[in-house]
Amino acid sequence: MGIYINVGNEGFRRARNSEYVDKSGLIAIINKTLFTEQCFSCVTRCRRFGKSMAAKMLCAYYDHSVDSRSLFEDLEIASHPSFEKHLNKYPVINLDMSDFVTRCHNDDIVRMIDAELKADLLDSYPDVKVREEGDLMECLIRIAAATGEKFIFIIDEWDAICREFKSGMSAMDNYVNWLRRMFKGGNTMNVFAGVYMTGILPVKKYKTESALNNFIEYSMVEPGNMSQFFGFTKEEVKALAEKYDADFDELTKWYDGYQIGDELSMFNPNSVMQAVTRHRCKSYWASTGAFDAVANYIQMNFEGLKDYIIRMLAGGRVKVKTTKFQNDMSVIRSRDDVLTVLIHLGYLGYDWHKEECFIPNYEVVGEMENAVENTNWTNVIKSLQQSEDLLQATIDGDCEAVARGVDAAHDEHTSILSYNNENSLACVLSIAYFYARKDYVIHRELASGKGFADLVLIPRKNVDSPAIVLELKYNRDADSAIDQILRKQYPAKVAQYVDNLLLVGINYDKETKIHTCSILHG
């Protein structure tokens, strides 16, 4: 066993000794690619979503220096036809790029990587003659030719160098050239049975083409057939909740909401695991320290970006075009680039069918609020604070305070050109009641031609608060909004709360630009 060559199965053994959710089906997908033109895989996802765990699992499975059968025989992969064929059959190179980034901050980093891997390789194959001046790839070519073995190369945090060294720096160019030397040369297929890279960002694009266009890429935007391995599914979280006597509804509120490919309900795996073992739901992303960078992104002066962020904070969705992003955090050229970065970082969910992004759950809402507080958006911060007062005024039945609160939100978040636009009024109402997301599931219905926006607030489980139905009328009066609620039988949607229900009618007067409010206990 070496430092990088044939590191064994200890990493995955520790995972199996802990609480482990079976994601071994990933191995079957990688097995299918071995010794084919598709043997180069780059699987990227956000922090704390199991990237390193997958790398450890693959190392344990392929490494021919150990016997890992006992670690896999009770997992899904054991029943797959390819299990025996590839179990512990290959020399494995395991490289964590973040280790080198912490040790080296200059242009020597790529030279260091090549030299250290070469030294470890020579120690592992002392009988193979190689040229002293040869680089790592030359050593691999000679070893593969002499032994007949083909390597599995697993790179964790492949983009750590890309995040540390900005585009245009010589270290970055050297790294890309090193990757090309390793994985796009004429002898690459003679050396590697398969290559698996993982990180946060897909491979960087140069002009319109990837630097390593022979890699099959799977990402938060394009997960392909790996969607189920990007996080925990609803069924997996239900099983954990039952085992640890955890509240599944609370886990859903805090950590669900990611739509990854065709998987419509995916949970943050690290946060779920911490929540069930610590018996407490809270934000476990604070330790990632990424919200400072998010703050820098969201306050970039791109047209419409601020409005998009506000709309998503209010529970809405916005359109995003992900295809122009260069997969480089230092090259941000548009609003769409910012949103795409946030998707890769896990701060936004992405619906590829509709090409829309959104804030997925309560944990991320909290982290996005932290990011907003680090911006110069003082008015937005003030509005978010005022939202708590507005909710309390609604529950207290204080009509005048509610009208003032909606007035303030309308003035702050609606431009002059769209001040009287019904959709803007709907969005304003959502942002005005933003704070309610803590204790309520919020259902927003956009303007329909007869009414203008209504908002239904359903208390979350174990929350002793009234259900709230809000209707916004336009150039009428607040009482007519209440009448419309009753005529449309909106309370039927919240029938179980009939003894604890508030009907809130809000009218906006186009001439005076003033809101009025009526509140009726259901």
C-alpha positions as CSV (number, residue, x, y, z in Angstrom):
1,M,0.0,0.0,0.0
2,G,1.2,3.5,-0.9
3,I,0.3,7.1,-0.2
4,Y,-1.6,7.4,-3.5
5,I,-1.3,4.0,-5.1
6,N,-3.5,1.2,-3.7
7,V,-4.5,3.0,-0.5
8,G,-6.7,0.2,0.6
9,N,-10.3,0.2,1.9
10,E,-9.9,1.8,5.3
11,G,-11.8,5.0,4.3
12,F,-14.9,3.0,3.2
13,R,-14.6,0.6,6.1
14,R,-15.0,3.5,8.5
15,A,-18.0,4.6,6.6
16,R,-19.5,1.1,6.9
17,N,-18.8,1.2,10.6
18,S,-20.9,4.3,10.8
19,E,-24.5,4.9,9.6
20,Y,-24.3,4.2,5.9
21,V,-27.0,4.7,3.2
22,D,-26.4,2.3,0.4
23,K,-25.3,4.1,-2.7
24,S,-23.3,1.2,-4.2
25,G,-25.4,1.2,-7.3
26,L,-23.1,3.8,-8.6
27,I,-20.4,1.1,-9.0
28,A,-22.5,-0.7,-11.5
29,I,-22.7,2.4,-13.7
30,I,-19.0,2.9,-13.5
31,N,-18.3,-0.8,-14.2
32,K,-20.3,-0.5,-17.4
33,T,-17.9,2.2,-18.7
34,L,-14.6,0.4,-18.0
35,F,-12.5,-0.4,-21.1
36,T,-14.8,1.6,-23.3
37,E,-14.6,5.0,-24.9
38,Q,-16.9,6.3,-22.1
39,C,-14.5,5.2,-19.3
40,F,-13.8,8.9,-18.2
41,S,-16.4,10.1,-15.7
42,C,-16.6,13.5,-14.0
43,V,-19.3,13.5,-11.3
44,T,-19.7,16.9,-9.6
45,R,-22.0,18.0,-6.8
46,C,-22.1,20.6,-4.1
47,R,-20.4,20.5,-0.7
48,R,-21.5,17.9,1.8
49,F,-23.4,15.8,-0.8
50,G,-21.2,12.7,-0.6
51,K,-18.5,13.3,-3.1
52,S,-15.6,11.9,-1.0
53,M,-17.7,9.1,0.3
54,A,-18.3,7.9,-3.3
55,A,-14.5,8.1,-4.0
56,K,-13.7,6.0,-1.0
57,M,-16.3,3.5,-2.0
58,L,-14.8,3.1,-5.5
59,C,-11.3,2.9,-4.1
60,A,-12.3,0.1,-1.8
61,Y,-14.1,-1.8,-4.5
62,Y,-11.5,-1.7,-7.2
63,D,-8.2,-1.8,-5.2
64,H,-6.5,-5.1,-5.8
65,S,-4.2,-4.8,-2.7
66,V,-7.1,-5.6,-0.3
67,D,-10.1,-8.0,0.0
68,S,-13.2,-5.8,0.3
69,R,-15.8,-8.5,-0.2
70,S,-17.2,-8.2,3.3
71,L,-17.7,-4.5,2.9
72,F,-20.0,-5.0,-0.1
73,E,-21.7,-8.4,0.2
74,D,-24.8,-6.9,1.9
75,L,-25.1,-3.9,-0.5
76,E,-27.0,-3.5,-3.7
77,I,-23.9,-3.9,-5.9
78,A,-23.4,-7.5,-4.7
79,S,-26.4,-8.7,-6.7
80,H,-25.3,-7.0,-9.9
81,P,-23.7,-9.2,-12.6
82,S,-20.6,-7.1,-12.8
83,F,-19.8,-7.4,-9.1
84,E,-17.4,-10.3,-9.2
85,K,-15.8,-9.3,-12.5
86,H,-14.3,-6.1,-11.1
87,L,-14.1,-6.6,-7.3
88,N,-10.5,-5.8,-6.2
89,K,-9.1,-6.4,-9.7
90,Y,-7.1,-3.2,-10.4
91,P,-4.3,-1.0,-9.2
92,V,-5.9,2.2,-8.0
93,I,-4.5,5.7,-7.9
94,N,-6.3,7.9,-5.4
95,L,-5.7,11.6,-5.5
96,D,-7.3,14.3,-3.4
97,M,-6.5,17.7,-5.0
98,S,-7.5,19.7,-1.9
99,D,-4.6,18.2,0.0
100,F,-2.1,19.8,-2.5
101,V,-4.0,23.1,-2.4
102,T,-3.5,23.4,1.3
103,R,0.2,22.7,1.0
104,C,1.1,24.7,-2.0
105,H,0.0,28.1,-3.2
106,N,2.2,28.8,-6.1
107,D,3.0,27.6,-9.6
108,D,4.9,24.6,-8.3
109,I,1.7,22.8,-7.4
110,V,1.3,20.8,-10.6
111,R,5.0,19.9,-10.5
112,M,4.6,18.7,-6.9
113,I,1.6,16.5,-7.8
114,D,3.4,14.9,-10.7
115,A,6.6,14.3,-8.6
116,E,4.9,12.8,-5.5
117,L,2.7,10.5,-7.5
118,K,5.7,9.4,-9.6
119,A,7.7,8.7,-6.5
120,D,4.9,6.6,-5.0
121,L,4.5,4.7,-8.2
122,L,8.2,3.8,-8.4
123,D,8.1,2.5,-4.8
124,S,5.1,0.3,-5.7
125,Y,6.8,-1.0,-8.9
126,P,10.5,-1.2,-8.1
127,D,11.2,-3.9,-10.7
128,V,9.9,-1.8,-13.7
129,K,12.6,0.2,-15.4
130,V,11.7,3.8,-16.1
131,R,13.6,6.9,-17.1
132,E,14.4,9.2,-14.1
133,E,13.6,12.3,-16.1
134,G,10.3,10.9,-17.3
135,D,7.0,12.4,-16.0
136,L,4.2,10.5,-14.3
137,M,2.4,9.6,-17.5
138,E,5.6,8.1,-19.0
139,C,6.0,6.0,-15.8
140,L,2.5,4.8,-16.1
141,I,2.9,3.9,-19.7
142,R,6.0,1.8,-19.0
143,I,4.4,0.1,-16.0
144,A,1.2,-0.8,-17.9
145,A,3.3,-2.2,-20.7
146,A,5.5,-4.2,-18.4
147,T,2.8,-5.6,-16.1
148,G,-0.2,-5.8,-18.4
149,E,-2.2,-4.0,-15.7
150,K,-4.5,-1.1,-16.3
151,F,-5.1,1.5,-13.7
152,I,-8.2,3.0,-12.1
153,F,-7.6,6.7,-11.4
154,I,-9.8,8.4,-8.9
155,I,-9.5,12.1,-8.3
156,D,-11.4,13.7,-5.4
157,E,-12.0,17.5,-5.5
158,W,-10.6,17.7,-9.0
159,D,-11.5,21.4,-9.2
160,A,-9.8,22.5,-6.0
161,I,-7.0,24.0,-8.0
162,C,-9.5,25.7,-10.3
163,R,-11.1,27.3,-7.3
164,E,-7.8,28.4,-5.7
165,F,-6.0,29.6,-8.9
166,K,-7.9,32.0,-11.1
167,S,-8.4,31.6,-14.8
168,G,-5.3,32.9,-16.7
169,M,-2.8,32.1,-14.0
170,S,0.0,29.8,-15.0
171,A,-0.8,27.3,-12.3
172,M,-4.2,26.9,-13.8
173,D,-2.9,26.5,-17.3
174,N,-0.3,24.0,-16.1
175,Y,-3.0,21.9,-14.4
176,V,-5.2,21.8,-17.5
177,N,-2.2,20.7,-19.6
178,W,-1.4,18.0,-17.0
179,L,-4.9,16.7,-17.1
180,R,-4.8,16.6,-20.9
181,R,-1.4,14.8,-20.8
182,M,-2.9,12.2,-18.5
183,F,-6.3,11.7,-20.0
184,K,-6.2,12.8,-23.6
185,G,-2.9,11.4,-24.9
186,G,-2.4,8.7,-27.4
187,N,-1.5,6.1,-24.7
188,T,-4.3,7.0,-22.3
189,M,-6.4,4.0,-23.2
190,N,-3.3,1.7,-22.8
191,V,-2.9,2.9,-19.2
192,F,-6.4,3.3,-17.7
193,A,-9.3,1.0,-17.4
194,G,-11.3,3.9,-16.0
195,V,-11.1,7.4,-14.6
196,Y,-13.4,8.9,-12.0
197,M,-13.2,12.6,-11.1
198,T,-15.4,14.4,-8.5
199,G,-15.7,17.9,-7.4
200,I,-18.1,20.9,-7.3
201,L,-17.7,22.3,-10.9
202,P,-17.9,20.5,-14.2
203,V,-14.8,20.6,-16.4
204,K,-13.9,24.2,-17.4
205,K,-14.9,25.3,-20.9
206,Y,-12.5,27.0,-23.2
207,K,-14.4,29.0,-25.8
208,T,-17.2,26.6,-26.6
209,E,-15.5,23.4,-25.7
210,S,-14.5,21.5,-22.6
211,A,-10.8,21.2,-21.9
212,L,-11.4,17.4,-21.4
213,N,-14.3,16.7,-23.8
214,N,-13.7,13.0,-23.6
215,F,-15.2,13.0,-20.1
216,I,-18.8,12.1,-19.6
217,E,-20.1,14.7,-17.1
218,Y,-22.7,14.4,-14.4
219,S,-23.6,17.5,-12.5
220,M,-26.3,19.3,-10.4
221,V,-27.5,20.7,-13.8
222,E,-27.1,17.5,-15.9
223,P,-27.0,14.4,-13.6
224,G,-27.8,12.0,-16.3
225,N,-28.6,8.5,-15.0
226,M,-26.8,9.2,-11.6
227,S,-29.6,11.4,-10.1
228,Q,-30.3,9.0,-7.2
229,F,-26.7,9.1,-6.1
230,F,-26.5,12.8,-5.7
231,G,-28.3,12.9,-2.4
232,F,-30.7,11.0,-0.2
233,T,-34.1,10.1,-1.6
234,K,-37.4,10.5,0.3
235,E,-37.5,6.7,0.9
236,E,-34.0,6.7,2.3
237,V,-34.8,9.6,4.7
238,K,-38.0,8.0,5.8
239,A,-36.0,4.9,6.8
240,L,-33.5,7.0,8.7
241,A,-36.3,8.9,10.4
242,E,-38.0,5.7,11.5
243,K,-34.7,4.2,12.8
244,Y,-33.7,7.3,14.8
245,D,-37.3,8.2,15.8
246,A,-36.9,11.5,14.0
247,D,-39.6,13.8,12.7
248,F,-39.8,13.2,8.9
249,D,-41.8,16.3,8.3
250,E,-39.2,18.4,10.0
251,L,-36.4,16.7,8.0
252,T,-38.4,17.5,4.9
253,K,-38.9,21.1,5.8
254,W,-35.2,21.6,6.5
255,Y,-33.4,19.5,3.9
256,D,-35.7,18.4,1.1
257,G,-36.4,20.3,-2.1
258,Y,-33.6,19.6,-4.5
259,Q,-34.8,18.5,-7.9
260,I,-31.9,16.6,-9.5
261,G,-32.7,15.4,-12.9
262,D,-35.8,13.3,-12.7
263,E,-35.5,12.8,-9.0
264,L,-38.0,15.4,-7.8
265,S,-37.3,15.1,-4.0
266,M,-33.7,14.9,-2.9
267,F,-32.3,15.7,0.5
268,N,-29.0,17.1,1.6
269,P,-27.4,13.9,2.9
270,N,-24.9,15.3,5.3
271,S,-27.4,17.6,7.0
272,V,-30.0,14.7,7.3
273,M,-27.4,12.4,8.9
274,Q,-26.3,15.1,11.4
275,A,-29.9,15.9,12.2
276,V,-31.0,12.3,12.9
277,T,-27.9,11.5,14.9
278,R,-27.9,14.7,16.9
279,H,-31.7,14.7,17.3
280,R,-32.0,18.3,16.1
281,C,-32.9,19.9,12.8
282,K,-30.8,23.1,12.2
283,S,-28.5,24.4,9.5
284,Y,-25.5,22.3,9.3
285,W,-24.2,24.2,6.3
286,A,-22.8,27.1,8.4
287,S,-19.5,25.2,8.7
288,T,-18.9,25.3,5.0
289,G,-18.2,29.0,5.2
290,A,-19.4,29.5,1.6
291,F,-22.0,32.3,2.2
292,D,-19.3,35.0,2.0
293,A,-18.7,33.9,-1.6
294,V,-22.4,33.7,-2.2
295,A,-22.8,37.3,-0.9
296,N,-20.2,38.4,-3.5
297,Y,-22.1,36.7,-6.3
298,I,-25.6,37.9,-5.5
299,Q,-24.7,41.5,-5.2
300,M,-23.0,41.6,-8.6
301,N,-24.5,44.4,-10.7
302,F,-26.2,42.4,-13.3
303,E,-29.6,43.6,-14.5
304,G,-32.5,41.8,-12.7
305,L,-30.3,39.7,-10.4
306,K,-31.5,41.5,-7.2
307,D,-35.1,41.1,-8.2
308,Y,-34.6,37.4,-8.9
309,I,-33.0,36.8,-5.5
310,I,-35.9,38.6,-3.8
311,R,-38.4,36.6,-5.8
312,M,-36.8,33.3,-4.8
313,L,-36.6,34.3,-1.2
314,A,-40.3,34.8,-1.4
315,G,-40.7,31.2,-2.5
316,G,-40.9,31.8,-6.3
317,R,-39.0,30.4,-9.2
318,V,-37.0,32.2,-11.9
319,K,-35.8,31.3,-15.4
320,V,-32.1,30.5,-15.8
321,K,-29.9,29.6,-18.8
322,T,-27.1,27.4,-17.6
323,T,-25.3,26.6,-20.9
324,K,-23.1,29.7,-21.2
325,F,-21.4,29.4,-17.8
326,Q,-17.7,28.5,-18.3
327,N,-17.5,26.3,-15.2
328,D,-15.1,28.9,-13.7
329,M,-16.1,30.7,-10.5
330,S,-13.8,33.6,-11.4
331,V,-15.4,34.2,-14.8
332,I,-18.9,35.5,-14.1
333,R,-20.4,37.4,-17.0
334,S,-24.1,37.5,-16.5
335,R,-27.1,37.0,-14.2
336,D,-27.4,33.5,-15.5
337,D,-23.8,32.7,-14.6
338,V,-24.4,33.8,-11.0
339,L,-27.5,31.6,-10.8
340,T,-25.7,28.6,-12.4
341,V,-22.8,28.9,-9.9
342,L,-25.4,28.9,-7.0
343,I,-27.0,25.8,-8.5
344,H,-23.6,24.0,-8.5
345,L,-22.9,25.2,-4.9
346,G,-26.3,23.8,-3.8
347,Y,-27.8,27.2,-2.8
348,L,-30.4,26.8,-5.6
349,G,-32.4,23.9,-6.8
350,Y,-32.8,23.4,-10.6
351,D,-35.7,22.1,-12.6
352,W,-34.2,21.1,-15.9
353,H,-37.6,20.5,-17.5
354,K,-38.7,24.2,-17.0
355,E,-35.2,25.7,-16.9
356,E,-36.0,27.3,-13.5
357,C,-34.1,27.7,-10.3
358,F,-35.4,28.2,-6.8
359,I,-34.4,28.0,-3.1
360,P,-35.0,24.4,-2.1
361,N,-35.5,24.3,1.6
362,Y,-35.5,26.0,5.0
363,E,-31.8,25.3,5.6
364,V,-30.8,27.0,2.4
365,V,-33.2,29.9,3.1
366,G,-31.3,30.6,6.3
367,E,-27.9,30.4,4.6
368,M,-29.2,32.7,1.8
369,E,-30.4,35.2,4.4
370,N,-26.9,35.1,5.9
371,A,-25.5,35.9,2.5
372,V,-28.0,38.8,2.0
373,E,-26.9,40.2,5.4
374,N,-23.4,40.3,4.0
375,T,-24.4,42.4,1.1
376,N,-25.2,46.2,0.8
377,W,-28.9,45.4,0.4
378,T,-29.9,47.3,3.5
379,N,-33.5,47.8,2.4
380,V,-33.9,44.1,1.7
381,I,-32.4,43.2,5.1
382,K,-34.8,45.7,6.7
383,S,-37.8,44.2,4.9
384,L,-36.9,40.7,6.0
385,Q,-36.8,41.9,9.5
386,Q,-40.2,43.7,9.1
387,S,-41.7,40.5,7.8
388,E,-41.7,39.0,11.3
389,D,-43.7,41.9,12.6
390,L,-46.2,41.7,9.7
391,L,-46.9,38.0,10.5
392,Q,-47.5,38.7,14.1
393,A,-49.8,41.7,13.3
394,T,-51.8,39.3,11.1
395,I,-52.1,36.7,13.8
396,D,-53.1,39.5,16.3
397,G,-55.8,40.8,13.9
398,D,-54.2,44.2,13.7
399,C,-55.6,45.4,10.3
400,E,-53.9,48.7,10.3
401,A,-50.5,47.3,11.0
402,V,-51.0,44.7,8.3
403,A,-51.9,47.4,5.8
404,R,-48.9,49.4,6.7
405,G,-46.6,46.4,6.4
406,V,-47.8,45.5,2.9
407,D,-47.5,49.2,2.0
408,A,-43.9,49.2,3.0
409,A,-43.1,46.0,1.1
410,H,-44.9,47.4,-2.0
411,D,-42.9,50.6,-1.9
412,E,-39.6,48.9,-1.4
413,H,-39.9,46.0,-3.9
414,T,-41.9,47.3,-6.8
415,S,-40.5,49.5,-9.4
416,I,-42.4,52.6,-10.7
417,L,-43.0,51.0,-14.1
418,S,-44.6,47.9,-12.6
419,Y,-46.1,49.4,-9.5
420,N,-49.6,48.6,-10.5
421,N,-48.9,45.3,-12.1
422,E,-50.9,42.4,-10.6
423,N,-48.0,39.9,-10.8
424,S,-45.8,42.5,-8.9
425,L,-48.5,42.8,-6.3
426,A,-48.5,39.0,-5.9
427,C,-44.8,38.9,-5.5
428,V,-44.8,41.7,-3.0
429,L,-47.3,39.9,-0.9
430,S,-45.1,36.8,-0.9
431,I,-42.0,38.8,0.1
432,A,-44.0,40.6,2.8
433,Y,-44.9,37.3,4.4
434,F,-41.4,35.8,3.9
435,Y,-40.8,35.2,7.6
436,A,-43.9,32.9,7.7
437,R,-41.8,30.2,6.0
438,K,-40.4,29.3,9.4
439,D,-43.7,28.0,10.7
440,Y,-45.8,27.7,7.6
441,V,-45.9,25.9,4.3
442,I,-46.8,28.7,1.8
443,H,-48.9,28.1,-1.2
444,R,-48.9,31.0,-3.7
445,E,-51.4,31.2,-6.5
446,L,-50.7,33.8,-9.2
447,A,-53.3,36.1,-10.8
448,S,-56.0,34.2,-12.7
449,G,-58.0,36.9,-14.5
450,K,-60.8,37.1,-11.9
451,G,-58.8,37.5,-8.7
452,F,-55.3,38.7,-8.2
453,A,-53.0,36.9,-5.8
454,D,-54.0,34.8,-3.0
455,L,-51.6,33.3,-0.5
456,V,-52.4,30.2,1.7
457,L,-50.3,29.6,4.8
458,I,-50.6,26.2,6.3
459,P,-49.0,25.6,9.7
460,R,-46.3,23.1,9.8
461,K,-46.6,20.1,12.0
462,N,-46.4,20.8,15.7
463,V,-46.9,24.6,15.1
464,D,-49.7,26.0,17.2
465,S,-50.6,28.9,14.8
466,P,-53.7,29.6,12.7
467,A,-53.9,28.8,9.1
468,I,-54.1,32.0,7.0
469,V,-55.8,32.6,3.7
470,L,-55.0,36.0,2.1
471,E,-56.7,37.5,-1.0
472,L,-55.4,40.7,-2.7
473,K,-57.9,42.8,-4.5
474,Y,-57.3,45.6,-7.0
475,N,-59.2,48.9,-6.9
476,R,-62.0,47.4,-4.7
477,D,-62.0,47.2,-0.9
478,A,-60.7,44.8,1.7
479,D,-64.2,43.5,2.5
480,S,-64.7,42.4,-1.1
481,A,-61.5,40.4,-0.8
482,I,-63.0,38.6,2.1
483,D,-66.2,38.0,0.2
484,Q,-64.1,36.5,-2.7
485,I,-62.4,34.2,-0.3
486,L,-65.8,32.9,0.9
487,R,-67.3,32.7,-2.6
488,K,-64.4,30.7,-3.9
489,Q,-64.5,28.5,-0.8
490,Y,-60.8,28.9,-0.2
491,P,-61.3,27.7,3.4
492,A,-62.1,24.3,2.0
493,K,-58.4,23.9,1.3
494,V,-57.7,24.3,5.0
495,A,-60.8,22.6,6.3
496,Q,-59.0,20.9,9.2
497,Y,-58.2,24.3,10.5
498,V,-61.8,25.6,10.6
499,D,-61.5,26.4,14.3
500,N,-58.2,28.1,13.9
501,L,-58.4,30.0,10.6
502,L,-57.8,33.6,9.6
503,L,-59.3,35.1,6.4
504,V,-57.3,38.2,5.4
505,G,-58.5,40.5,2.7
506,I,-56.1,43.2,1.3
507,N,-57.1,45.8,-1.2
508,Y,-54.8,48.0,-3.2
509,D,-56.1,51.4,-4.5
510,K,-54.4,52.4,-7.7
511,E,-55.1,56.1,-7.3
512,T,-54.0,56.5,-3.7
513,K,-51.4,53.7,-3.8
514,I,-52.6,52.6,-0.4
515,H,-53.5,49.2,1.0
516,T,-56.4,48.5,3.3
517,C,-57.0,45.3,5.3
518,S,-59.9,43.3,6.8
519,I,-59.3,40.2,8.9
520,L,-62.0,37.6,9.7
521,H,-61.7,34.7,12.0
522,G,-62.9,31.6,10.1
